[in-house]
């Protein structure tokens, strides 16, 4: 990976406390995915922490699904082509929106830390920003899952044995 990576993190929710180190973890996750994918050039990513109501509104508005979810990805690029920030020359990859209450609930369900869950959601969403999709299942979903686990293992966030794949 060459180029500077800027990760803009905003906390737009007051329901859950963001644990110490999560912002650094999110940045590390973004860097690790770009490194794994041998992404070339400078990049910008926006990550916003929200509550369930906010993510439900976005999910309804953009996906026509009237339910809260754990994470939404809003890629700004297509087929490796990205908008360029005129001030920095960086490729603008897109926006990641994470519901912290949803992540807390899933961490409890899967029996791992909130940090691990937010790390997973960030890596998962970064792969979406780079064009990966798992919605139709099959080999692409398997490839995406393998890449997620590779990055999380590199970052010391290996999954535990009770983790299972759910439908989105």
QUIFEN-V674095 format. One record per residue. N is the residue number from 1. PHI is phi in radians with two decimals (999 if undefined). PSI is psi in whole degrees, 0 to 359 (NA if undefined). OMEGA is omega in whole degrees, -180 to 180 (999 if undefined). Layout:
N | PHI | PSI | OMEGA
N | PHI | PSI | OMEGA
This chain:
1 | 999 | 131 | 176
2 | -2.12 | 147 | 178
3 | 1.81 | 159 | -178
4 | -1.42 | 143 | 178
5 | -2.04 | 123 | 179
6 | -1.92 | 122 | 178
7 | -2.01 | 114 | -179
8 | -1.67 | 117 | -176
9 | -1.98 | 128 | -180
10 | -2.22 | 137 | 175
11 | -1.87 | 104 | -179
12 | -1.81 | 25 | 179
13 | -2.33 | 154 | 180
14 | -2.16 | 8 | -175
15 | -1.32 | 319 | -175
16 | -2.17 | 145 | 175
17 | -1.37 | 133 | 176
18 | -1.44 | 119 | -178
19 | -1.08 | 151 | 176
20 | -0.98 | 137 | 176
21 | 1.60 | 350 | -177
22 | -1.18 | 322 | 179
23 | -1.09 | 317 | 177
24 | -1.11 | 319 | 178
25 | -1.04 | 315 | 180
26 | -1.04 | 316 | 178
27 | -1.09 | 316 | 179
28 | -1.07 | 319 | 179
29 | -1.08 | 315 | 179
30 | -1.07 | 313 | 179
31 | -1.05 | 315 | -176
32 | -1.11 | 319 | 178
33 | -1.14 | 315 | -180
34 | -1.10 | 323 | 178
35 | -1.15 | 312 | 178
36 | -1.00 | 320 | -177
37 | -1.48 | 1 | -179
38 | 0.91 | 45 | 180
39 | -1.14 | 133 | -176
40 | -1.85 | 129 | 176
41 | 1.81 | 174 | 178
42 | -1.31 | 150 | -178
43 | -2.46 | 152 | 175
44 | -2.25 | 136 | 178
45 | -2.34 | 140 | 175
46 | -1.91 | 129 | 177
47 | -2.14 | 126 | -180
48 | -2.17 | 130 | 174
49 | -1.61 | 129 | -179
50 | -2.31 | 177 | 174
51 | -1.72 | 177 | -177
52 | -1.08 | 322 | -180
53 | -1.08 | 316 | -178
54 | -1.14 | 317 | -178
55 | -1.25 | 329 | 177
56 | -1.13 | 318 | 178
57 | -1.04 | 314 | 179
58 | -1.12 | 318 | -179
59 | -1.08 | 319 | 178
60 | -1.19 | 316 | -177
61 | -1.14 | 317 | -172
62 | -1.79 | 338 | -178
63 | -2.14 | 359 | -179
64 | 1.01 | 33 | 177
65 | -2.05 | 114 | -176
66 | -1.55 | 68 | 179
67 | -2.72 | 154 | 175
68 | -1.33 | 162 | 178
69 | -2.57 | 175 | -177
70 | -1.43 | 318 | -176
71 | -2.63 | 146 | 173
72 | -2.20 | 143 | 178
73 | -2.05 | 134 | 178
74 | -2.16 | 86 | -179
75 | -1.18 | 141 | 176
76 | -1.77 | 354 | -179
77 | -2.00 | 167 | 176
78 | -2.58 | 133 | 180
79 | 0.91 | 41 | 177
80 | 1.38 | 3 | 179
81 | -1.79 | 128 | -176
82 | -2.24 | 154 | 170
83 | -1.16 | 148 | -179
84 | -1.91 | 133 | 174
85 | -1.24 | 117 | -176
86 | -1.11 | 335 | -179
87 | -1.37 | 327 | -173
88 | -2.02 | 342 | -176
89 | 1.37 | 4 | -178
90 | -1.37 | 147 | 174
91 | -1.34 | 127 | -180
92 | -1.58 | 107 | -174
93 | -1.36 | 326 | 179
94 | 2.44 | 195 | -174
95 | -2.08 | 141 | 174
96 | -2.05 | 130 | 179
97 | -2.14 | 120 | -177
98 | -2.01 | 128 | 173
99 | -1.47 | 112 | -178
100 | -1.16 | 317 | 177
101 | -1.04 | 321 | 179
102 | -1.13 | 317 | 179
103 | -1.10 | 319 | 178
104 | -1.05 | 315 | -180
105 | -1.10 | 316 | -180
106 | -1.17 | 321 | 178
107 | -1.03 | 318 | 179
108 | -1.15 | 315 | 179
109 | -1.02 | 315 | -176
110 | -1.50 | 353 | 177
111 | 1.27 | 33 | 174
112 | -2.31 | 179 | -174
113 | -1.30 | 159 | 174
114 | -1.07 | 323 | 178
115 | -1.03 | 315 | -179
116 | -1.09 | 319 | -179
117 | -1.17 | 315 | 179
118 | -1.15 | 323 | 175
119 | -1.05 | 313 | 178
120 | -1.04 | 312 | -178
121 | -1.09 | 323 | 179
122 | -1.16 | 313 | 180
123 | -1.09 | 314 | 179
124 | -0.98 | 312 | -177
125 | -1.19 | 322 | 177
126 | -1.04 | 319 | 178
127 | -1.11 | 322 | 174
128 | -1.07 | 317 | -180
129 | -1.08 | 333 | 180
130 | -1.59 | 6 | 172
131 | 1.83 | 0 | 178
132 | -1.36 | 149 | 179
133 | -2.53 | 143 | -179
134 | -2.13 | 359 | -170
135 | -1.03 | 322 | -179
136 | -1.52 | 3 | 178
137 | 1.23 | 210 | 176
138 | 1.19 | 204 | -173
139 | -1.12 | 326 | -179
140 | -1.15 | 321 | 177
141 | -1.15 | 320 | 179
142 | -1.13 | 315 | 180
143 | -1.07 | 318 | -180
144 | -1.12 | 316 | 180
145 | -1.08 | 318 | 179
146 | -1.09 | 317 | 180
147 | -1.15 | 319 | 178
148 | -1.00 | 310 | -177
149 | -1.17 | 325 | 177
150 | -1.04 | 311 | -179
151 | -1.14 | 314 | -178
152 | -1.11 | 323 | 177
153 | -1.15 | 317 | 177
154 | -1.00 | 325 | -178
155 | -1.55 | 4 | 179
156 | 1.37 | 23 | -179
157 | -2.02 | 47 | -179
158 | -1.01 | 144 | 180
159 | -1.32 | 157 | 176
160 | -1.64 | 172 | -172
161 | -1.19 | 340 | -176
162 | -1.52 | 357 | -179
163 | -1.19 | 138 | 177
164 | -2.39 | 157 | -178
165 | -1.46 | 130 | 178
166 | -1.96 | 166 | 177
167 | -1.47 | 150 | -177
168 | -1.49 | NA | 999
